[in-house]
Amino acid sequence: MKKIQFTILLLVFVFAANAQFNVHELGKKDVYFGIALGVNMADFKVYHTARVPQNDSVRSVVPKLGPGFNLGIICNYQFHKYFDLRFIPTLSFSDKNIQYEDLDHNIVKKSISSIYLDFPLLIRFKSEPIKDFRVYVIAGARYDFDLASNVKARKADDIIKLNKHDIAAEYGFGFMIYFPYFILSPEIKMSHGLINVHSPTPGLINSRTIERMYSRTFTFTLNLEG
């Protein structure tokens, strides 16, 4: 964790040290770059299997939000006065939780930790500048590759297995705040998985009670662009 924090601070310092332009000229640049630092809360949308005798010992399956954080590199192409095309390769850490309740009302919580390489491609629509401030909305699609899908912990007999690949729809809004040497953009996004990420494990009752699972993520990001 200390190494990750040091890397983030180093990236911010390098970014600030190399920002040598007046941001009011930014609208005239076709391509520019930045870094994205974020925190996330993630869970699954779960669809249960039909109740059958071999699953009767499980009363309910409830997804619970878990925390995480993101670090990404922003590549922005401004192809219109009000529109940008944004590609933001991101390293994302997240913990998703599932809560099981048996017939005796005992609660068992299972945590699924993931490390993703995210590749979102987004369109951003910006308002007219209001002094040193702009509002924008953003939407697009994202491909995720789960680097932790084959780790030893995920292979444990009592942990639900997930597929390596996921595709999600992503949308949100943010604010562009202009400073003399960079733009700070607080941004809120939601994403909803479009494909089933549950990898069935027939011998695991925790898996048999789930028919489909789709990822869901809420992200707050600070974008530093220059």
N, C-alpha and C positions, 0 to 999 in steps of 0.2 A: 504494500500500500504506500509506503514512504517513497519507493522508487517511482510509482505512478504519479504521486503528488509532485515530486521533483520534476518529472518529465513535463507535466502540465505547466508548471511555473516557468520552466525553461522555454517552452513553446511560446507562452505569453510574452516573455521578455524579448525573445528573438523577433517575434511579430512586431512588437512596439518599436524596437530598435530600427527596424527596416521600413517603417511606415513614414515615408518622406514626402508625402504629397498633401495638398489641401483637399479634404474630402468633398468639398463643394464641387470639385471637378470630377468626382467619381461617376456621375451620370453620363459623362462623355467617354468613359472607358468601356470597351466591349467585353474584356475578360479581366477578372481580378480574383483574388484568393483570400482565404482567411482560415480561422480555426473555430471549431464548435465545441463548447464544453457544456455538458448537460447532466441532469439527474433524471431517472425514470422510475415509474411504478408500473409493474407488469403483472398480468395474470392470464388465465385462459377462459374462453367461453366453452363450456363443457356440455356435450349432449350425451345423456345416459343411454345405455343399452336397455332393451326391454327386460323387465324383471323375470328371471328364470331361476329355478331351484339352486343352481350352483352359485348364484350371486346373492342369495337371500340374506346372507349374513351382513351385508352392507346396506344400511338404511338410507344414507345420502352421501353425495359427493359435491363439495362446495369449493370453488376456486377462491383463493385469497390473494390480495395484492402483495407483492414483494418489491424491495428497493433495488436500485442499480444506478449505474452512471455510464456516460458516453464520452468519447473523445473522437472528434472527426476533423477532416480537412475539407474546407469549402472550395469548390471550383464553380465560379459564377460567370455565366455568359449572358450579357445584357443585349438582347436582340431587338428590343423595342424600348421606347421611352418609359413605358410602364410595366414591361414584362421582362423577367429573367428566367433562364434555364439554369437549374442548380443541381450539381452532382456532388454528393457529400459522403465519400467513403468514411465509415465510422467503425471504431472498435467499441462494442457495447457489452457491458456486464449486467446481468439481471438474475434475480432470484424469484421464481414463481412458486407459489404454495398451493397445495390441495389438501382440504380437510375432509376426512372420512368419519362418518358416524355409524357405529354398528347397532344391532338390535337392542343392546343393553345401554345404549346412549353413551358409550365410551367414544371419546374423540381422539383420532390419530391424525397428526399433521405430517405431510410429506413435502419436502422442499426440493425443487429442481433448479439447480444452478446452471446457467448458460453463459457462454462467451461467444458473441456473434461478431462476424464481419458483415456489416450492413452496407448496402449499395443503393441508396435512394436516388431517384431521378425525379425532380420536382419543378413545377412551374410556379413562379411567384408574381403576383400582381400587386403593384405599389400605387399608393395614392399620390396626389400632388404634394410636393413639400410644403410644410407649414413651418416657416423659419428653419430650424434645425431638426425637424421631426417629420417622419412619414409613418403611415400605417400600411400594413400589407396582409394579404391572405396567401396561403400556399397549399398546394395539393399535388399528389403524384403517387407513384408506386415505389415499392422497396423490395429488394431481394436480400434475404438473410441466409448466411451459412453458419451453422452452429459448430464452433471449434471444439466444444466440450462433449459432443455426442458420443465419442468413443473413449472418454476418460474412464478410469477404473471405477470411480464412484458411481457413474451413470450405469455401469454394468452390474451393479449390485442387484440381487434377486428381488428386493422389495421396492425398487425405484422404477417408476414409469419411464418407458423409453420414448424418445422423441426422434422424429426424422431430422436429417441434417439440414434440409432445405425448407425455406418458407418464403412466401410472397405475400406482401401486405399492401393495402391501400393506406395512404397517409395524408393527413390534412391538418391545417391549423392556421394560426395568425401570429403577428408579431409587430414590433415597433422598431423603426430605424432611428437611432439618436446620433446625430452628427457631432463629432468632436474634431479638433484641429488636425489630427493625424490618423484617425481611424473612425469607423462606424461601429457602435455597439447596438446589437439587435437582440433584445429579449424575445423569446419565441416559445409558444405553447403548441404542441402537436399531439394528435391522437392517431393511432394506427390500429387497423383491424386485419388479422390474417385472413387470407383468401383460400388457403388450402389446409387440409387436415394434417396436423403435425404429430398425431398420435401414432406410434408404432406399436401394434398389438403384441402383447406377450400372453399367449393362451394360458400358461400355468400360473399367472399372477392375478389374484382376484381384484386387486386395485386397478389392473388394466382391463380385465374382463367387464367391469361395470361401466366402462367408458366406451362409447361408440366413436365419437369424434371430438377433437379439441382444436380450437383456433386461438392463436395468440392475440393478445390485446395489450397495448402499451400507451401510457400517458407520459409525455416527455416535456420537461422544461429545459430550454437551452439558452445559453448566452453565446451569441455569434460575434466574433471580432473579425472585421473585414478590412482589407487594406489593399 
